[in-house]
Amino acid sequence: MPALRSLAAALPALAFLAGCGAPGETTSCDEPGATYSQVLLVDLADSEDWDESVVFLVCTEERTIAIVDENGDDYTSLEDFQRNNELFETGDEMLVPADFPAVDSEADFETVPAKTPPLSLWQIIGIAAAGLAVIALVVLLITRRRGPSPTGLGNAFNAE
């Protein structure tokens, strides 16, 4: 059972690395094809004033919300929009409902980056290495719990 506890403890880390349960998780909707407009207030880093930008929230056939910007580019989540939009620059901020892109939002507003830089090669390598380390730890815990190998070669971790 300790191996199962260790596996259960490692699952949140694996989910985080895979992006499951991450902030900005896909929001659902009830009417595929329905379109809503959302005005975003944007604080441009190189300006003293706030600007407005309109995005459209579209209910997809899968009943998730897609974000479509002024250029017609579409995004699957707030994080996707922040990482890939061509409307804003790093350092710009926008005011959005806390549960954006929800279509029936009654949440408070929060200020978030309007543009985040894409992951660097080193960040991608680090995430991949962390994922492999977690997987290796889980495999090690499972094999250690099983005991000696039936081939007679034994298990180095259980050797006395």
Backbone hydrogen bonds in HBPLUS format (Angstrom, degrees):
<---DONOR---> <-ACCEPTOR-->    atom                        ^
c    i                          cat <-CA-CA->   ^        H-A-AA   ^      H-
h    n   atom  resd res      DA  || num        DHA   H-A  angle D-A-AA Bond
n    s   type  num  typ     dist DA aas  dist angle  dist       angle   num
A0004-LEU N   A0001-MET O   3.04 MM   3  5.10 118.3  2.43  98.3 113.4     1
A0005-ARG N   A0001-MET O   2.99 MM   4  6.35 154.9  2.05 154.1 161.4     2
A0006-SER N   A0002-PRO O   2.91 MM   4  6.15 155.0  1.97 146.0 152.8     3
A0007-LEU N   A0003-ALA O   2.86 MM   4  6.09 152.3  1.93 144.4 152.4     4
A0008-ALA N   A0004-LEU O   2.82 MM   4  6.04 158.9  1.86 147.6 153.5     5
A0009-ALA N   A0005-ARG O   2.89 MM   4  6.13 146.1  2.01 142.1 151.6     6
A0010-ALA N   A0006-SER O   2.97 MM   4  6.20 137.2  2.16 138.9 150.4     7
A0010-ALA N   A0007-LEU O   3.08 MM   3  5.04 125.3  2.39  93.4 107.9     8
A0011-LEU N   A0007-LEU O   3.05 MM   4  6.27 134.0  2.27 147.3 158.8     9
A0013-ALA N   A0010-ALA O   3.09 MM   3  5.40 120.2  2.46 105.8 120.2    10
A0014-LEU N   A0010-ALA O   3.07 MM   4  6.42 155.7  2.13 152.5 160.1    11
A0015-ALA N   A0011-LEU O   2.82 MM   4  6.06 160.7  1.85 159.1 164.7    12
A0016-PHE N   A0012-PRO O   2.88 MM   4  6.07 154.2  1.95 144.4 151.4    13
A0017-LEU N   A0013-ALA O   2.95 MM   4  6.19 161.1  1.98 148.4 153.3    14
A0018-ALA N   A0014-LEU O   2.90 MM   4  6.09 146.1  2.02 145.6 155.1    15
A0019-GLY N   A0015-ALA O   2.93 MM   4  5.99 117.0  2.34 135.7 151.2    16
A0020-CYS N   A0015-ALA O   2.81 MM   5  4.90 128.7  2.08 151.7 151.9    17
A0019-GLY N   A0016-PHE O   3.10 MM   3  5.04 143.8  2.24  95.9 106.8    18
A0065-ILE N   A0027-THR O   3.04 MM  38  5.77 132.3  2.28 159.5 163.3    19
A0029-CYS N   A0063-ARG O   3.02 MM  34  5.07 141.6  2.17 123.2 124.7    20
A0034-ALA N   A0031-GLU O   2.95 MM   3  5.62 164.9  1.97 145.3 148.5    21
A0033-GLY N   A0059-CYS O   2.70 MM  26  5.26 178.8  1.70 146.6 146.1    22
A0059-CYS N   A0034-ALA O   2.89 MM  25  5.34 168.4  1.91 162.9 166.6    23
A0036-TYR N   A0057-LEU O   2.86 MM  21  5.04 154.9  1.92 141.9 150.4    24
A0057-LEU N   A0036-TYR O   2.68 MM  21  5.04 163.3  1.71 151.6 157.7    25
A0038-GLN N   A0055-VAL O   2.82 MM  17  5.36 156.0  1.88 165.2 165.8    26
A0055-VAL N   A0038-GLN O   2.95 MM  17  5.36 165.9  1.97 152.5 156.3    27
A0040-LEU N   A0053-SER O   2.67 MM  13  5.13 174.2  1.68 165.6 167.3    28
A0053-SER N   A0040-LEU O   2.89 MM  13  5.13 147.8  1.99 147.2 156.1    29
A0095-LEU N   A0041-LEU O   2.80 MM  54  5.30 154.6  1.86 154.3 162.8    30
A0042-VAL N   A0051-ASP O   2.65 MM   9  4.99 173.3  1.66 153.9 155.9    31
A0051-ASP N   A0042-VAL O   2.64 MM   9  4.99 164.9  1.66 150.2 155.2    32
A0043-ASP N   A0093-GLU O   2.64 MM  50  5.07 159.1  1.69 150.6 158.1    33
A0093-GLU N   A0043-ASP O   2.97 MM  50  5.07 162.6  2.00 137.5 142.9    34
A0047-SER N   A0044-LEU O   3.12 MM   3  5.35 159.8  2.16 119.0 118.5    35
A0056-PHE N   A0068-VAL O   2.80 MM  12  5.02 167.1  1.82 150.7 155.3    36
A0068-VAL N   A0056-PHE O   2.80 MM  12  5.02 158.0  1.85 150.8 156.8    37
A0058-VAL N   A0066-ALA O   2.86 MM   8  5.12 165.5  1.88 151.5 155.8    38
A0066-ALA N   A0058-VAL O   2.85 MM   8  5.12 164.7  1.87 147.7 152.7    39
A0060-THR N   A0064-THR O   2.87 MM   4  5.44 173.4  1.87 165.3 167.1    40
A0063-ARG N   A0060-THR O   2.88 MM   3  5.05 156.5  1.94 110.8 115.6    41
A0067-ILE N   A0075-TYR O   2.92 MM   8  5.01 166.2  1.94 144.9 149.1    42
A0075-TYR N   A0067-ILE O   2.73 MM   8  5.01 142.5  1.86 144.2 155.9    43
A0069-ASP N   A0073-ASP O   2.92 MM   4  5.58 158.0  1.97 158.5 162.3    44
A0072-GLY N   A0069-ASP O   2.91 MM   3  5.33 161.9  1.95 116.2 122.1    45
A0081-PHE N   A0077-SER O   2.98 MM   4  6.25 160.1  2.02 148.6 154.0    46
A0082-GLN N   A0078-LEU O   2.81 MM   4  6.08 165.3  1.83 156.8 160.6    47
A0083-ARG N   A0079-GLU O   2.93 MM   4  6.03 154.8  2.00 145.8 152.5    48
A0084-ASN N   A0080-ASP O   2.95 MM   4  5.95 151.5  2.04 148.9 155.8    49
A0085-ASN N   A0081-PHE O   2.96 MM   4  5.36 144.9  2.09 150.5 149.4    50
A0116-THR N   A0082-GLN O   2.89 MM  34  5.40 162.1  1.92 120.7 123.5    51
A0092-ASP N   A0089-GLU O   3.05 MM   3  5.75 165.6  2.07 141.1 143.3    52
A0114-ALA N   A0092-ASP O   2.87 MM  22  5.30 175.3  1.87 126.2 127.7    53
A0094-MET N   A0112-VAL O   2.84 MM  18  5.56 163.0  1.87 164.2 170.0    54
A0112-VAL N   A0094-MET O   2.91 MM  18  5.56 161.5  1.95 159.9 163.6    55
A0096-VAL N   A0110-GLU O   2.99 MM  14  5.64 165.4  2.01 161.5 160.5    56
A0110-GLU N   A0096-VAL O   2.82 MM  14  5.64 158.7  1.87 161.9 166.6    57
A0100-PHE N   A0097-PRO O   2.96 MM   3  5.13 158.3  2.01 122.5 120.3    58
A0098-ALA N   A0108-ASP O   2.72 MM  10  5.72 153.0  1.79 171.3 167.3    59
A0102-ALA N   A0099-ASP O   2.95 MM   3  5.71 147.2  2.06 119.1 129.7    60
A0124-ILE N   A0120-SER O   3.05 MM   4  6.37 159.3  2.10 153.4 158.7    61
A0125-ILE N   A0121-LEU O   2.93 MM   4  6.18 159.6  1.98 149.9 155.7    62
A0126-GLY N   A0122-TRP O   2.89 MM   4  6.03 155.0  1.95 142.2 149.4    63
A0127-ILE N   A0123-GLN O   2.92 MM   4  6.14 158.7  1.96 150.1 155.1    64
A0128-ALA N   A0124-ILE O   2.97 MM   4  6.15 163.8  1.99 149.7 154.4    65
A0129-ALA N   A0125-ILE O   2.86 MM   4  6.04 157.7  1.91 148.6 155.1    66
A0130-ALA N   A0126-GLY O   2.92 MM   4  6.11 157.9  1.97 147.0 152.9    67
A0131-GLY N   A0127-ILE O   2.95 MM   4  6.18 158.5  2.00 148.7 154.7    68
A0132-LEU N   A0128-ALA O   2.93 MM   4  6.20 159.9  1.97 150.3 155.6    69
A0133-ALA N   A0129-ALA O   2.90 MM   4  6.09 151.2  1.98 146.1 154.2    70
A0134-VAL N   A0130-ALA O   3.01 MM   4  6.27 156.7  2.07 149.6 154.9    71
A0135-ILE N   A0131-GLY O   3.02 MM   4  6.27 163.4  2.04 150.3 155.0    72
A0136-ALA N   A0132-LEU O   2.85 MM   4  6.00 160.0  1.89 147.7 153.6    73
A0137-LEU N   A0133-ALA O   2.94 MM   4  6.10 152.7  2.01 144.3 151.6    74
A0138-VAL N   A0134-VAL O   2.99 MM   4  6.26 159.3  2.03 151.3 156.3    75
A0139-VAL N   A0135-ILE O   2.95 MM   4  6.21 165.5  1.97 154.5 158.2    76
A0140-LEU N   A0136-ALA O   2.86 MM   4  5.99 158.6  1.90 146.8 153.3    77
A0141-LEU N   A0137-LEU O   2.91 MM   4  6.12 161.9  1.95 150.6 155.1    78
A0142-ILE N   A0138-VAL O   2.98 MM   4  6.20 157.0  2.04 149.9 156.2    79
A0143-THR N   A0139-VAL O   2.91 MM   4  6.07 170.2  1.92 155.9 158.6    80
A0144-ARG N   A0140-LEU O   2.90 MM   4  5.90 152.4  1.98 146.8 154.8    81
A0145-ARG N   A0141-LEU O   3.18 MM   4  6.19 146.1  2.31 136.2 143.9    82
A0152-GLY N   A0149-SER O   3.23 MM   3  5.84 167.6  2.24 116.3 119.8    83
A0158-ASN N   A0155-ASN O   2.92 MM   3  5.38 146.4  2.03 115.6 125.5    84
